Amino acid sequence: MAQPAQATEPAVRVGFGAGIRTTIAAETGRLGASKALVLATPQQCDAALEIAELLGPLAVGVFCKAAMHTPVDVTEAAIRHVSEVGADCLIAIGGGSTTGLCKAIAYRTDLPQITIPTTYAGSEATPILGQTENGIKTTLSDPRALPEVILYDAELIRNLPVAMTVTSALNAMAHAAEALYATDRTTETTELAITGLRAFVDALPAVLANPDDLDAREATQRGAWACGTVLGQVGMGLHHKLCHTLGGSFDLPHAETHAIILPHAIAYNARAAAADLQPICELLSGVNAGTSLYEFAKRMNAPNSLHDLGLSEHDLDRAADLATTKPYPNPQPFTRTDIRALLQEAWAGDTPITKS
């Protein structure tokens, strides 16, 4: 079993290895905690109960009400439960929904966190917190939201459904793709982004060929860590803005939305940042980064249409309005008309527009 290895950020302890979740009691003790509350979604409550059992007397219970897009009302209910049981540590097991809830609680209480990811979302590696209230999703960055410990256990994603494996991987790849043209990028962040992208390009087909391949699963987890870490180090652009708008205001599923929007946003930004995005073309043997990602997603049988997620074509006008209400850094300037056209092609599942 692999032992926790020091992450790039000294405040975060990161470990990889099949079965590493069994060290959870030791990791909790290392933090000086003795009353850990385990968090999960309703669907992963059994996993939370397993972690509580591994913790033994260090566990004070489980809270299995995490929800997509981190609704503020769920966070408030969880904080009341934290107070009732006197928790001095938070343990999240799950994907972005559970990680988000854990970070939201920690942001408000400054309690230490241990995160055990079961998808490739990568948000566990960032101090970024996205929350939804009154149908609007907003984000903030704060050191209190960054977990103290992250444990990547390949055994926990062995049974991750293939469809979710693909969309979660593309979600992670989106962080790295936008990092390539971020205004505050550095040589180090670019190298980290390429490392993450390469891990998925190389290992994701192997996972799809054999979902039980723990070596390939661990390789994708290392890619998720790299993509998530770079997300926390540089600013994001158009892709993430569109996904937050669609998720927070129209309640679309997080990973699937990222998977669908990614090729279109990258193709749009390749008009101004083709050189920065060239590593994607090289990894995927393509000419345009956006169309290369579109073809890769198709080969992985990813969803490609917002229509298939249940978004009405009528909603595209409002989505375009919301996505252009406030300015944000992006390599290719855009107007509402540009964004409306991009959303239309993503809604229909068309090949990304690459014209300049």
C-alpha positions, -999 to +999 in steps of 0.1 A: +000+000+000+013+034-009+020+058+019+009+094+018+033+116-002+039+152+002+019+174-022+031+205-040+012+226-014+029+219+019-003+223+039-019+194+020-010+157+027-018+136-004-017+098-006-023+073-034-029+036-032-054+008-034-068+004+002-053+036+015-087+045+030-079+020+058-054+045+072-082+069+080-080+065+118-043+072+117-048+103+095-075+116+118-052+112+148-024+129+130-047+160+128-052+158+165-089+151+161-111+127+180-147+135+169-149+130+131-181+135+112-183+116+079-201+132+050-216+117+018-245+119-005-276+097+001-263+074-027-230+068-009-241+064+026-228+029+028-194+041+019-196+067+047-207+040+071-176+019+062-154+049+069-171+054+102-165+018+111-128+021+102-127+052+125-141+033+154-144+055+185-131+085+165-164+088+146-193+108+159-216+099+131-224+104+094-243+131+075-255+118+041-273+147+026-247+162+003-263+175-029-252+187-063-239+223-067-236+227-029-269+243-019-265+267+010-295+253+028-279+219+029-247+234+043-266+252+070-283+220+080-250+202+081-234+229+103-262+225+128-255+187+129-218+195+133-226+215+164-250+189+178-224+161+177-195+183+186-174+173+156-138+185+155-130+170+120-147+165+087-143+135+064-158+136+029-161+104+009-176+109-026-174+132-056-178+169-061-211+171-042-197+157-010-164+175-014-182+208-019-203+203+013-172+195+033-154+226+020-185+248+026-186+236+063-149+241+067-151+276+052-176+286+079-161+267+108-124+262+100-126+225+109-099+203+094-109+181+064-099+147+051-112+140+016-115+106+000-125+113-036-146+087-056-146+106-089-121+127-108-137+161-102-104+174-086-122+201-065-107+184-034-072+198-045-083+234-046-093+262-021-122+270-044-158+267-032-188+269-055-222+273-038-258+277-050-284+299-034-317+312-050-308+295-083-274+313-087-240+296-083-212+317-070-176+308-063-150+320-038-114+310-029-103+307+007-075+286+024-101+273+049-118+254+020-086+235+012-086+200+028-056+191+050-055+155+037-065+139+004-065+101+001-069+086-034-080+050-032-082+032-065-104+005-050-131+031-044-134+040-081-131+005-094-169+003-096-174+039-108-198+034-137-181+038-171-204+067-181-196+086-149-159+077-153-158+095-187-177+126-178-158+130-145-125+127-164-135+153-189-146+176-160-110+172-146-094+178-181-114+210-184-094+225-154-061+217-172-073+229-206-083+264-193-051+265-172-031+265-205-043+300-214-050+315-179-038+351-176-018+341-144-003+309-157+033+300-151+057+275-165+050+253-136+012+254-139+014+247-176+036+217-170+012+205-143-018+210-166-001+190-194+008+162-169-029+159-159-041+159-195-016+133-205-026+110-176-062+110-188-054+107-225-032+077-218-051+060-190-088+066-197-090+043-227-074+016-205-100+021-178-128+019-203-113-014-217-110-028-182-127-008-154-111-032-128-076-022-139-064-006-106-031+007-121-050+025-148-075+038-122-047+051-101-031+068-131-064+087-137-065+096-101-030+111-104-043+130-134-073+143-114-050+155-087-028+174-112-058+189-129-074+199-096-043+213-082-037+236-112-074+247-110-065+261-075-035+279-088-047+299-118-079+316-129-105+299-152-123+314-181-153+309-204-157+272-200-161+273-162-183+304-163-207+286-187-207+254-167-214+273-134-242+291-151-258+260-165-254+240-133-264+266-108-293+282-127-307+252-146-297+224-123-278+205-150-255+176-138-220+189-131-197+165-148-219+159-179-222+196-184-184+201-183-180+172-207-204+187-233-192+224-230-155+217-230-149+212-267-170+242-277-154+266-252-119+254-261-126+257-298-139+292-293-108+303-273-085+286-297-092+315-321-070+336-298-050+310-279-041+283-304-004+284-295-012+280-258-036+251-265-012+233-288-003+207-262-039+194-265-034+190-302-002+172-297-016+148-271-046+140-292-029+142-327-053+169-338-052+203-355-077+223-334-078+218-296-116+220-295-123+196-322-096+173-309-114+172-275-147+167-293-134+136-311-117+123-280-150+126-261-169+109-289-144+080-288-150+077-250-188+077-256-193+109-237-226+128-239-224+157-264-257+175-263-272+198-236-306+188-251-300+153-239-295+166-203-330+181-204-321+217-211-348+234-232-337+254-263-359+282-249-334+284-219-304+292-241-313+329-242-314+332-204-282+312-201-264+335-226-277+365-206-265+351-173-231+341-187-224+377-200-237+398-171-202+403-156-168+406-173-141+380-166-107+372-182-109+352-214-084+350-243-110+355-270-133+385-265-170+376-267-205+391-270-238+378-260-243+368-296-211+347-296-221+329-264-256+323-276-242+306-308-218+285-287-246+273-265-267+265-295-241+242-309-235+226-275-273+221-271-275+204-305-243+184-301-228+198-332-191+198-340-175+229-324-173+260-346-136+268-354-139+299-376-121+330-366 
